[in-house]
Amino acid sequence: MKNFNKDKLKQKITDSGMKVKFIAEKLNISRFTLTSYLMGRRNPPKETLVKIARMIKCKLGDIHDVG
């Protein structure tokens, strides 16, 4: 089973050069919600992870761990 990895997602967002605020606006979610995902306070729905991965041009597997 694959588990969402907040640290990998944070790094991929940083590598993309996009700002959290920009990504949140494009996904139509609050910056607080996206930050909650990145801090590990909440788990994002799979659909949201797919959208983020597309935006930052990475594979979904790049932001998951195999457990």
C-alpha positions as CSV (number, residue, x, y, z in Angstrom):
1,M,0.0,0.0,0.0
2,K,1.2,3.5,-0.8
3,N,1.1,6.2,1.7
4,F,1.2,10.0,1.0
5,N,4.6,11.5,2.0
6,K,4.3,15.2,3.0
7,D,8.0,15.8,2.9
8,K,8.3,14.5,-0.7
9,L,5.3,16.7,-1.7
10,K,6.9,19.8,-0.1
11,Q,10.1,19.1,-1.9
12,K,8.4,18.6,-5.3
13,I,6.5,21.9,-4.8
14,T,9.7,23.7,-4.0
15,D,11.5,22.1,-7.0
16,S,8.6,23.2,-9.2
17,G,9.1,26.9,-8.3
18,M,5.4,27.3,-7.6
19,K,4.1,29.0,-4.5
20,V,1.7,27.2,-2.2
21,K,-0.8,30.1,-2.5
22,F,-0.8,29.8,-6.3
23,I,-1.4,26.0,-6.2
24,A,-4.2,26.4,-3.6
25,E,-5.9,29.0,-5.8
26,K,-5.7,26.9,-8.9
27,L,-7.1,23.9,-7.0
28,N,-9.8,26.1,-5.5
29,I,-8.9,25.1,-2.0
30,S,-7.7,27.4,0.8
31,R,-4.0,27.9,1.5
32,F,-4.7,26.7,5.0
33,T,-6.0,23.4,3.6
34,L,-3.0,22.9,1.4
35,T,-0.6,23.8,4.2
36,S,-2.4,21.3,6.5
37,Y,-1.6,18.6,3.9
38,L,2.0,19.7,3.8
39,M,2.3,19.8,7.6
40,G,0.8,16.3,7.9
41,R,-2.3,17.5,9.8
42,R,-4.7,16.3,7.1
43,N,-4.5,13.7,4.4
44,P,-5.5,15.0,1.0
45,P,-8.0,13.2,-1.1
46,K,-6.5,11.2,-3.9
47,E,-8.1,13.5,-6.5
48,T,-6.3,16.5,-5.0
49,L,-3.0,14.7,-5.0
50,V,-3.5,13.8,-8.7
51,K,-4.2,17.5,-9.5
52,I,-1.2,18.7,-7.5
53,A,1.1,16.1,-9.2
54,R,-0.1,17.3,-12.6
55,M,0.4,21.0,-11.7
56,I,4.0,20.4,-10.5
57,K,4.7,17.9,-13.3
58,C,5.6,14.9,-11.2
59,K,4.3,11.3,-11.0
60,L,1.9,10.4,-8.2
61,G,4.4,7.8,-7.1
62,D,6.9,10.5,-6.5
63,I,4.9,11.8,-3.5
64,H,4.1,8.4,-2.0
65,D,6.0,5.9,0.0
66,V,5.6,2.2,-0.4
67,G,4.7,0.6,2.9
